[in-house]
């Protein structure tokens, strides 16, 4: 997809107003890709049963991660637990990569996040997998926990991969670094102790499938072009 970047500041301001208005009007149904279109239950195998050998191996891995995780890893995982936006890639994009500086990119990220929520909600409900720390009370998670059985797939990991794939369309030259950060972000769900490895593996599959459909959506293309113009304009001068 070729993204036009020949926009003036006036064009960008106009797009901000138009897209914010669109977002407000469609807030109740903001996803680019409706879950009914994806039918994601058809592409995911059911997770391992709590009493299975596979689940036992996954729990053993979480115990191993728990005993070996460093203070720095825990701090990074806890920070990632609080951020599901495209700006989690600020260490790839630069310290000034934030919602205040890039409002159009922030709007796109919000809508991508809406797609994650819409497309994982039914999966979480349908598979109703018990969270690892609820299945094994000896685990010591360091991030937000819940009693609800909704471990599979991981919403955070799905969001991370979706945001990564979207950002790659904007800055393809940073593809490898973005993907590496997305992998770390997903791995941090295990460092947190709140997901099984198969949860995050399923998330990657869902994210890639959703993104493949998302990038054909007209509204997504429009918001992507606006975000590209915004990033391009910023690259022509020092960021504030």
GUKEMAR-310488 format. One record per residue: z, x, y of N, C-alpha, C, CB in turn. Coordinates in steps of 0.05 Angstrom, whole numbers, padded with zeros to 5 digits, always signed. Glycine has a CB too. Layout:
residues N
ZXYZXYZXYZXY
...
END
This chain:
residues 240
+00000+00017-00024+00000+00000+00000+00000+00018+00025+00025-00019+00000
-00019+00014+00043-00021+00029+00068-00005+00014+00089-00050+00033+00077
+00015+00027+00101+00033+00015+00121+00024+00024+00148+00062+00022+00116
+00016+00006+00166+00009+00014+00193+00033+00024+00209-00005-00009+00208
+00029+00045+00224+00051+00056+00240+00044+00059+00269+00059+00083+00228
+00021+00049+00278+00013+00052+00306+00025+00030+00323-00018+00052+00308
+00051+00030+00326+00065+00010+00341+00078+00022+00365+00085-00005+00324
+00077+00008+00388+00092+00017+00412+00121+00007+00410+00078+00008+00438
+00138+00016+00428+00165+00006+00430+00165-00024+00435+00181+00020+00451
+00146-00034+00451+00145-00062+00457+00139-00078+00432+00123-00068+00478
+00120-00068+00415+00114-00081+00390+00139-00082+00372+00092-00066+00375
+00154-00061+00371+00178-00060+00354+00198-00080+00364+00190-00032+00353
+00203-00082+00390+00222-00101+00401+00213-00129+00393+00224-00098+00431
+00187-00135+00396+00177-00161+00389+00181-00168+00360+00147-00163+00396
+00177-00148+00343+00180-00152+00314+00209-00157+00307+00169-00128+00298
+00227-00142+00321+00256-00147+00317+00263-00176+00322+00273-00129+00335
+00254-00187+00344+00260-00214+00351+00248-00234+00331+00249-00221+00379
+00223-00229+00324+00209-00247+00305+00222-00247+00278+00180-00240+00303
+00228-00223+00268+00239-00221+00241+00268-00231+00240+00237-00193+00231
+00283-00226+00261+00310-00237+00262+00310-00267+00262+00325-00226+00286
+00291-00278+00276+00288-00307+00276+00280-00318+00249+00267-00316+00297
+00262-00304+00236+00254-00311+00208+00278-00310+00189+00232-00294+00198
+00294-00289+00192+00317-00285+00175+00337-00307+00178+00330-00259+00179
+00341-00315+00203+00361-00336+00209+00351-00363+00198+00366-00339+00239
+00325-00368+00201+00314-00394+00192+00315-00396+00162+00286-00398+00203
+00311-00373+00148+00309-00374+00119+00334-00364+00105+00286-00359+00110
+00357-00364+00120+00381-00351+00109+00390-00363+00083+00403-00353+00129
+00385-00390+00079+00394-00404+00055+00377-00396+00031+00393-00434+00059
+00353-00386+00036+00335-00379+00014+00319-00354+00023+00315-00402+00007
+00334-00332+00026+00322-00308+00038+00308-00289+00019+00343-00294+00053
+00311-00293-00007+00300-00274-00026+00270-00273-00025+00310-00281-00054
+00258-00250-00029+00229-00247-00031+00220-00256-00059+00221-00218-00026
+00237-00252-00079+00229-00258-00106+00250-00277-00118+00227-00232-00123
+00241-00302-00123+00259-00322-00135+00265-00315-00164+00247-00350-00132
+00289-00319-00173+00296-00312-00201+00280-00329-00221+00325-00317-00206
+00272-00353-00213+00255-00370-00231+00229-00356-00237+00250-00398-00219
+00219-00341-00218+00194-00327-00223+00197-00303-00241+00182-00317-00196
+00220-00290-00239+00225-00266-00256+00231-00272-00285+00247-00250-00244
+00247-00294-00289+00255-00300-00317+00267-00275-00330+00232-00311-00333
+00285-00261-00316+00295-00235-00325+00310-00236-00351+00313-00224-00304
+00321-00259-00359+00334-00261-00385+00315-00255-00408+00346-00290-00389
+00289-00257-00403+00269-00252-00423+00264-00222-00427+00243-00266-00416
+00272-00205-00407+00265-00176-00409+00289-00159-00416+00253-00167-00383
+00313-00171-00417+00337-00155-00424+00347-00163-00451+00359-00160-00403
+00354-00142-00467+00367-00147-00492+00396-00154-00486+00366-00123-00511
+00409-00170-00503+00437-00177-00499+00454-00151-00501+00446-00198-00520
+00475-00149-00486+00493-00126-00487+00508-00126-00514+00513-00126-00464
+00519-00103-00520+00534-00100-00545+00559-00118-00545+00542-00071-00550
+00566-00129-00567+00590-00145-00569+00615-00128-00565+00591-00160-00596
+00636-00140-00555+00661-00125-00549+00671-00110-00573+00682-00144-00539
+00668-00122-00597+00679-00110-00621+00660-00091-00635+00688-00131-00640
+00636-00086-00624+00616-00070-00637+00621-00040-00635+00589-00077-00626
+00608-00025-00652+00610+00004-00650+00597+00015-00625+00597+00017-00675
+00576+00002-00616+00563+00010-00591+00581+00008-00567+00537-00006-00586
+00595-00015-00566+00614-00019-00544+00637+00002-00545+00626-00047-00545
+00646+00008-00569+00667+00028-00573+00658+00055-00562+00675+00030-00602
+00633+00062-00568+00622+00088-00558+00621+00088-00527+00594+00093-00570
+00613+00065-00516+00611+00064-00487+00639+00065-00474+00598+00037-00479
+00659+00053-00487+00686+00055-00476+00696+00084-00479+00705+00036-00492
+00689+00097-00500+00698+00125-00504+00686+00142-00482+00689+00135-00532
+00661+00137-00475+00648+00152-00453+00663+00147-00427+00619+00144-00450
+00671+00123-00422+00686+00117-00397+00713+00132-00397+00690+00087-00394
+00726+00134-00419+00751+00149-00421+00746+00178-00415+00764+00145-00448
+00724+00189-00426+00717+00217-00421+00711+00222-00392+00693+00225-00438
+00696+00204-00379+00691+00206-00351+00716+00205-00335+00671+00184-00342
+00734+00187-00343+00759+00183-00328+00776+00209-00329+00775+00160-00341
+00777+00222-00351+00793+00246-00354+00781+00270-00340+00799+00252-00383
+00755+00270-00335+00741+00294-00324+00733+00290-00295+00717+00300-00341
+00734+00266-00285+00724+00261-00257+00742+00276-00237+00724+00231-00251
+00729+00288-00217+00743+00303-00197+00752+00285-00174+00726+00326-00187
+00769+00295-00157+00777+00280-00133+00753+00274-00115+00799+00295-00118
+00735+00293-00113+00711+00289-00096+00693+00268-00108+00696+00316-00093
+00690+00268-00135+00673+00247-00148+00685+00220-00144+00670+00254-00178
+00711+00218-00147+00725+00192-00143+00721+00182-00114+00755+00194-00149
+00724+00200-00095+00721+00192-00067+00692+00182-00061+00727+00216-00048
+00673+00196-00073+00644+00188-00069+00639+00161-00082+00625+00210-00079
+00649+00158-00106+00646+00132-00121+00658+00109-00106+00657+00135-00149
+00682+00114-00095+00696+00093-00080+00681+00086-00055+00724+00102-00073
+00668+00105-00042+00652+00100-00018+00627+00084-00025+00644+00127-00004
+00615+00092-00048+00591+00077-00057+00598+00048-00064+00579+00092-00081
+00621+00044-00074+00630+00017-00081+00629-00002-00058+00658+00018-00093
+00631+00009-00033+00632-00008-00009+00605-00010+00005+00652+00004+00010
+00584+00002-00006+00558+00002+00008+00535-00004-00012+00553+00029+00021
+00522-00026-00008+00499-00033-00024+00474-00035-00008+00504-00060-00039
+00473-00022+00016+00451-00023+00034+00433+00002+00031+00460-00026+00062
+00410+00001+00044+00392+00024+00044+00405+00048+00057+00366+00017+00057
+00426+00044+00073+00438+00066+00088+00456+00083+00071+00453+00055+00111
+00459+00076+00046+00473+00094+00027+00457+00119+00023+00478+00080+00000
+00432+00119+00032+00414+00142+00029+00415+00159+00054+00386+00134+00023
+00436+00157+00071+00437+00172+00095+00438+00202+00090+00461+00163+00112
+00449+00210+00067+00450+00239+00061+00423+00250+00055+00470+00244+00038
+00404+00232+00049+00376+00240+00045+00360+00238+00071+00362+00223+00023
+00366+00217+00086+00351+00211+00111+00362+00224+00136+00350+00182+00114
+00388+00231+00136+00400+00243+00159+00423+00226+00169+00379+00246+00182
+00442+00238+00183+00466+00225+00192+00461+00201+00210+00484+00244+00205
+00439+00201+00225+00433+00179+00244+00419+00156+00231+00417+00190+00267
+00416+00156+00205+00404+00134+00190+00425+00113+00186+00392+00143+00163
+00425+00093+00205+00445+00072+00204+00433+00046+00215+00470+00080+00220
+00448+00025+00212+00438-00002+00219+00435-00005+00250+00457-00024+00209
+00452+00008+00265+00451+00006+00294+00425+00019+00304+00475+00019+00307
+00418+00042+00294+00394+00056+00303+00368+00043+00292+00395+00085+00294
+00370+00031+00268+00346+00020+00255+00351-00009+00247+00339+00037+00230
+00351-00027+00266+00356-00056+00260+00335-00069+00242+00359-00071+00285
+00310-00061+00245+00289-00073+00228+00293-00064+00199+00261-00066+00238
+00299-00039+00196+00304-00028+00169+00329-00042+00157+00308+00002+00170
+00349-00047+00174+00373-00061+00165+00367-00089+00156+00394-00061+00187
+00349-00103+00171+00342-00130+00163+00327-00130+00136+00324-00142+00185
+00309-00112+00133+00295-00109+00107+00314-00104+00085+00274-00087+00109
+00333-00086+00090+00353-00079+00069+00370-00104+00062+00371-00057+00080
+00377-00120+00082+00393-00144+00076+00378-00163+00058+00400-00158+00103
+00352-00166+00063+00336-00184+00047+00331-00173+00019+00309-00190+00061
+00329-00147+00017+00327-00134-00010+00353-00139-00025+00321-00104-00007
+00375-00137-00011+00401-00142-00023+00403-00171-00032+00423-00136-00004
+00391-00190-00017+00391-00218-00025+00376-00221-00051+00379-00235-00003
+00355-00206-00055+00340-00207-00080+00356-00198-00103+00314-00191-00078
+00372-00176-00098+00389-00167-00120+00409-00189-00128+00405-00142-00111
+00422-00201-00108+00442-00221-00115+00430-00245-00129+00455-00231-00090
+00406-00254-00120+00393-00277-00132+00384-00271-00160+00369-00285-00115
+00375-00247-00165+00364-00241-00192+00384-00230-00212+00342-00221-00188
+00407-00222-00203+00427-00213-00223+00448-00235-00228+00442-00188-00213
+00451-00255-00210+00471-00275-00214+00468-00290-00240+00470-00295-00190
+00443-00299-00245+00438-00314-00270+00442-00297-00295+00410-00326-00270
+00435-00271-00293+00438-00253-00315+00468-00249-00321+00425-00226-00310
+00483-00244-00300+00512-00240-00304+00525-00264-00316+00525-00234-00276
+00517-00288-00307+00528-00313-00318+00519-00317-00347+00520-00336-00300
+00493-00312-00351+00482-00317-00378+00493-00299-00400+00452-00314-00377
+00496-00273-00393+00506-00254-00413+00537-00253-00414+00495-00226-00407
+00550-00259-00391+00579-00261-00390+00593-00238-00404+00588-00288-00401
+00586-00214-00399+00598-00191-00412+00625-00184-00400+00579-00166-00410
+00644-00180-00416+00671-00173-00407+00671-00145-00394+00692-00173-00431
+00683-00143-00371+00685-00117-00358+00700-00097-00375+00699-00120-00330
+00692-00071-00374+00705-00052-00392+00735-00050-00389+00693-00025-00388
+00745-00051-00364+00774-00049-00360+00789-00074-00369+00779-00043-00331
+00775-00096-00372+00787-00120-00383+00786-00120-00414+00773-00145-00372
+00767-00106-00425+00765-00103-00454+00784-00082-00464+00736-00097-00462
+00789-00062-00447+00806-00039-00455+00826-00034-00432+00789-00013-00461
+00850-00044-00435+00869-00043-00413+00880-00015-00407+00893-00061-00420
+00872+00004-00424+00882+00031-00419+00864+00046-00399+00883+00047-00446
+00841+00034-00393+00824+00046-00372+00836+00043-00345+00796+00033-00372
+00831+00063-00327+00842+00063-00300+00820+00064-00280+00862+00087-00297
+00808+00040-00274+00787+00040-00254+00797+00047-00226+00774+00012-00253
+00780+00058-00210+00788+00066-00183+00774+00050-00161+00782+00096-00179
+00757+00032-00169+00742+00015-00150+00750-00014-00154+00711+00018-00153
+00739-00032-00138+00746-00060-00138+00742-00072-00166+00729-00076-00118
+00762-00087-00175+00760-00100-00202+00760-00130-00199+00783-00091-00220
+00753-00144-00221+00753-00173-00221+00759-00182-00249+00726-00184-00211
+00767-00207-00252+00772-00218-00278+00748-00232-00290+00795-00239-00277
+00728-00238-00274+00704-00252-00283+00688-00235-00302+00687-00260-00259
+00678-00248-00323+00661-00234-00343+00633-00233-00333+00663-00248-00371
+00626-00211-00318+00599-00209-00306+00590-00180-00304+00599-00222-00278
+00596-00165-00325+00591-00136-00324+00561-00129-00327+00606-00122-00346
+00546-00146-00339+00518-00139-00347+00498-00157-00334+00515-00140-00377
+00479-00146-00318+00477-00118-00310+00494-00113-00285+00448-00112-00303
+00495-00088-00277+00511-00081-00253+00496-00089-00228+00516-00050-00253
+00509-00105-00211+00496-00113-00186+00493-00089-00167+00513-00134-00172
+00513-00072-00165+00512-00048-00148+00488-00031-00156+00538-00033-00149
+00486-00025-00182+00465-00007-00191+00437-00019-00186+00468+00000-00221
+00435-00046-00190+00410-00059-00185+00403-00057-00156+00411-00089-00193
+00422-00061-00138+00418-00059-00110+00410-00031-00102+00443-00067-00094
+00423-00011-00114+00417+00017-00108+00388+00024-00115+00435+00035-00122
+00379+00015-00138+00351+00021-00146+00331+00006-00129+00347+00015-00176
+00337-00019-00123+00319-00035-00106+00317-00023-00078+00329-00064-00104
+00339-00015-00067+00339-00003-00040+00323+00023-00041+00368+00001-00030
+00327+00038-00063+00313+00064-00066+00283+00060-00067+00323+00078-00091
+00274+00041-00084+00245+00037-00087+00233+00027-00061+00240+00016-00109
+00248+00011-00045+00238+00002-00019+00236+00026+00000+00257-00020-00008
+00257+00042+00001+00257+00065+00019+00234+00085+00012+00284+00079+00018
+00228+00088-00013+00207+00106-00022+00180+00097-00010+00205+00107-00052
+00177+00070-00008+00152+00060+00004+00150+00068+00034+00150+00030+00002
+00173+00072+00046+00173+00080+00075+00171+00110+00079+00199+00070+00088
+00183+00125+00061+00183+00154+00063+00177+00166+00036+00210+00165+00074
+00152+00163+00026+00145+00172-00001+00149+00202-00005+00117+00166-00007
+00149+00218+00017+00153+00247+00014+00181+00254+00006+00146+00260+00041
+00200+00235+00008+00228+00239+00000+00234+00226-00027+00247+00229+00022
+00213+00219-00042+00216+00204-00067+00237+00216-00086+00190+00202-00080
+00234+00242-00092+00251+00255-00112+00281+00254-00103+00242+00283-00117
+00286+00260-00078+00313+00260-00068+00325+00232-00068+00315+00272-00040
+00309+00212-00061+00318+00184-00061+00325+00175-00089+00297+00166-00049
+00307+00181-00108+00312+00173-00136+00337+00187-00147+00288+00179-00153
+00340+00213-00140+00364+00227-00150+00390+00214-00139+00363+00257-00141
+00389+00206-00114+00413+00193-00102+00417+00166-00115+00409+00189-00071
+00396+00151-00121+00399+00125-00135+00411+00129-00162+00371+00111-00137
+00404+00150-00176+00415+00155-00203+00445+00162-00200+00401+00179-00217
+00452+00177-00180+00480+00184-00175+00496+00158-00168+00483+00205-00153
+00484+00142-00152+00497+00117-00143+00503+00099-00168+00479+00101-00123
+00483+00097-00186+00487+00082-00211+00509+00095-00228+00461+00080-00226
+00508+00121-00231+00528+00136-00247+00556+00132-00236+00521+00166-00248
+00558+00128-00210+00584+00124-00197+00598+00098-00206+00581+00125-00167
+00582+00079-00217+00595+00055-00227+00611+00062-00252+00573+00034-00234
+00603+00083-00267+00618+00093-00290+00641+00110-00280+00600+00109-00309
+00637+00126-00259+00659+00141-00248+00681+00122-00238+00649+00159-00225
+00673+00100-00226+00691+00079-00217+00707+00067-00241+00677+00057-00203
+00694+00067-00265+00706+00055-00288+00703+00025-00289+00735+00062-00289
+00682+00015-00276+00679-00014-00275+00654-00025-00290+00677-00023-00246
+00638-00006-00301+00615-00015-00316+00610+00004-00340+00590-00015-00298
+00597-00007-00360+00587+00008-00383+00561+00021-00375+00584-00010-00408
+00553+00042-00390+00527+00055-00385+00504+00035-00389+00524+00080-00403
+00506+00019-00409+00484+00000-00414+00481-00021-00391+00488-00015-00440
+00503-00025-00376+00501-00043-00352+00482-00031-00331+00529-00048-00340
+00486-00005-00326+00469+00007-00305+00441+00012-00315+00482+00033-00296
+00438+00017-00341+00411+00020-00352+00395-00006-00350+00412+00029-00382
+00409-00028-00355+00396-00054-00352+00389-00059-00323+00414-00077-00363
+00406-00051-00305+00401-00054-00276+00376-00041-00267+00425-00044-00260
+00371-00017-00278+00347-00002-00270+00322-00018-00279+00347+00026-00283
+00322-00029-00303+00300-00044-00312+00295-00069-00295+00304-00053-00341
+00316-00083-00288+00314-00106-00271+00303-00099-00243+00341-00120-00268
+00314-00078-00232+00306-00069-00205+00276-00062-00204+00322-00046-00196
+00267-00047-00223+00238-00039-00223+00220-00064-00227+00233-00019-00246
+00229-00083-00244+00213-00107-00248+00212-00124-00223+00225-00123-00272
+00236-00128-00210+00237-00144-00186+00221-00131-00164+00266-00147-00177
+00223-00105-00161+00208-00091-00140+00178-00093-00144+00216-00062-00139
+00169-00092-00168+00140-00095-00174+00129-00122-00163+00134-00092-00204
+00145-00143-00166+00137-00169-00156+00142-00171-00126+00153-00191-00171
+00164-00160-00117+00171-00161-00089+00150-00149-00071+00197-00146-00084
+00138-00127-00079+00120-00113-00061+00093-00128-00057+00114-00085-00072
+00089-00150-00072+00066-00167-00068+00072-00190-00049+00055-00177-00094
+00097-00193-00041+00106-00215-00024+00097-00210+00005+00136-00220-00026
+00086-00230+00017+00075-00228+00044+00097-00221+00064+00061-00253+00053
+00120-00235+00062+00142-00229+00081+00153-00201+00077+00164-00250+00077
+00155-00193+00052+00164-00166+00046+00146-00145+00059+00166-00161+00016
+00120-00149+00057+00100-00131+00069+00104-00130+00099+00072-00140+00062
+00108-00153+00111+00111-00154+00140+00137-00138+00149+00113-00183+00150
+00158-00143+00135+00183-00129+00142+00182-00099+00136+00207-00142+00127
+00168-00092+00114+00164-00064+00108+00148-00050+00129+00150-00061+00080
+00127-00063+00139+00110-00052+00160+00127-00048+00186+00086-00069+00166
+00143-00067+00192+00160-00066+00216+00180-00043+00213+00175-00092+00221
+00192-00040+00190+00211-00018+00185+00197+00009+00187+00225-00021+00158
+00172+00010+00176+00157+00035+00177+00151+00043+00206+00131+00032+00161
+00144+00023+00222+00139+00029+00251+00164+00039+00265+00128+00004+00265
+00186+00027+00258+00212+00035+00270+00219+00064+00263+00234+00016+00260
+00216+00070+00237+00222+00098+00228+00202+00118+00240+00221+00099+00198
+00177+00110+00242+00157+00127+00254+00163+00133+00283+00129+00115+00250
+00170+00112+00298+00176+00115+00326+00200+00134+00330+00182+00088+00339
+00219+00132+00313+00243+00149+00315+00236+00178+00309+00265+00139+00296
+00217+00182+00291+00210+00209+00283+00195+00224+00305+00193+00208+00258
+00186+00209+00325+00171+00222+00347+00189+00232+00369+00152+00202+00359
+00215+00227+00368+00233+00236+00388+00261+00240+00375+00234+00216+00412
+00279+00254+00389+00306+00258+00378+00320+00231+00374+00322+00277+00396
+00334+00227+00352+00349+00203+00348+00374+00203+00366+00357+00199+00319
+00382+00178+00375+00406+00177+00393+00431+00185+00378+00409+00148+00405
END
